[in-house]
Amino acid sequence: MDPKGRVFIPSRFREGLGDRFITTKGLEQCLFVYSSSEWDSIEAKLKSLPFTDKDVRAFVRFFFAGAAECGADKQGRVLLPQNLREYANLEKDVCIIGVSSRVEIWDSTSWESYCTDENTNPDNIAGKMAQLGI
């Protein structure tokens, strides 16, 4: 990330995101980045949840309150809003990863910690997912 708060999004990710995309607070203190069409789909799903449920309201607030429409400049850089940079502890070194229908932006140290955490060990997770029938 440069001193102005811009990150370079690799072209293979920018192609999937389109000219304008949505960046919001993700889970595990990273940022989630969605194409406009994927964002619309997620928004529709969240709107269908019962707003009378306190946890639903809390998650919807968390997810939408920090959302910002972004776009890349000609060099592929994206200016991340200050509130999102602070949430994800982004200062200099970042990791940008593709995760199915979204891109995630992580502080490099946080990403390394996540990857070495025993709770996120792929073998352990695969066992849990097998129990769910996945």
N, C-alpha and C positions, 0 to 999 in steps of 0.2 A: 504494500500500500504506500502511496506517495504521501508527502506531507500535507497535501490538500484533501486527503481522505478518498482518493480514487484508487480503485483496484482494476487490474487488467483481467477481463473475462476472455478466456480462450475462444477462438473463433468457432470451434465445434459446439461450444455451449451457446454462444451468441446466436448461431443459426437456429437452434431449437427455441430460444427465448423470443426471438423477433426483435423489432425495433424498440418497442416499449414493453417493459415487464414489471412485475411487482416484487419488491423485496420486503420481507417482514421478519419479525423475531421468530426464530425456530426453537426447537427443543435442544437440550444440552448446551445452551448458550451459543448457538451458531445462528447464522442467518439463512433463511429459506428464500430462494428466488424462483418465481414461477412465470411462465409465459402468461399473457393476458387470457388466453382461452383456458388454460389450466386453472388460473385464479378464479375465473367465472364458474368453473365446475365445482371447485372447492367451496366457493361462496354459496352456491346453490345447495350443496350438501349440508353445510353448516346452518343455513336458514331453515332446513327441514327438521332440525333437531328441536326438541321441546324447550322453548325459552324459559319455561317455568322451572327448569332444573338449574339449580345454582351453579353446578360444575360446568354446564353448557355455557351459561352466561359468562362465567369467569374465563373459560377458554376462548370464547368468541371475542371478548374484550382484549385479552392478551394478544390474540392472533391478528385482529384487525386494527387495533389502536396504533400499532407501530408500523403499519404497512405504508409503503411509499412507492409511487410509480417512478421507475428509473429508465434510463436509456444509455447506451454506450456512445462515446464520441467516435470520431473517425479512426482513432488509434485503439479502440476497443476498451477504453477505460470507462468505468462507471463511478460516479460520485455517490458515495454512500452517505445518507443523512447521519448527522452527529449522534442522534439518539440510538440509531442502530449500531453504529461503531462502538458506542459505549456499552450497549447491551452485550455485544459479542466480544468485548475486550480487544477490539482490533486496533493495533497500533502500527505495526510495520510488516512483519512477516505473516502472510495469510496462506491458507490452503483453499483451493477451490475444487470441489468434487462434484461429479454428476451422480445423482441418486434417482434413477427412474425418471419421474416426470418433473424433477426439480434440480436446481443447483444449490449446493450448500457452500457458505463461506465461513471458514473457521479461522480463529487465531491459530497459528502453527503449533504453539506450545499446547494449547487445549486439544488440538487434533491428535498430537502425539500421545498425550495423556489418555485420551479416549481410546486410542488404538491399543494401548498397552494395559488398559483396565481389565482385570479378570472377568468383570461382569459383562464386558463386550467381546469376550473371546468367541470367535465364530463357532467353535466346536460346542461350547456351552449353549449358545443361542440356538444352534441347529437342533440340539436335543430338546430344548423347550418348544421349538416350533413343530417338531415331530409330534410332540404330545398334543398339540393343537390340531393336528391333522394337515399341516402345511408341508 
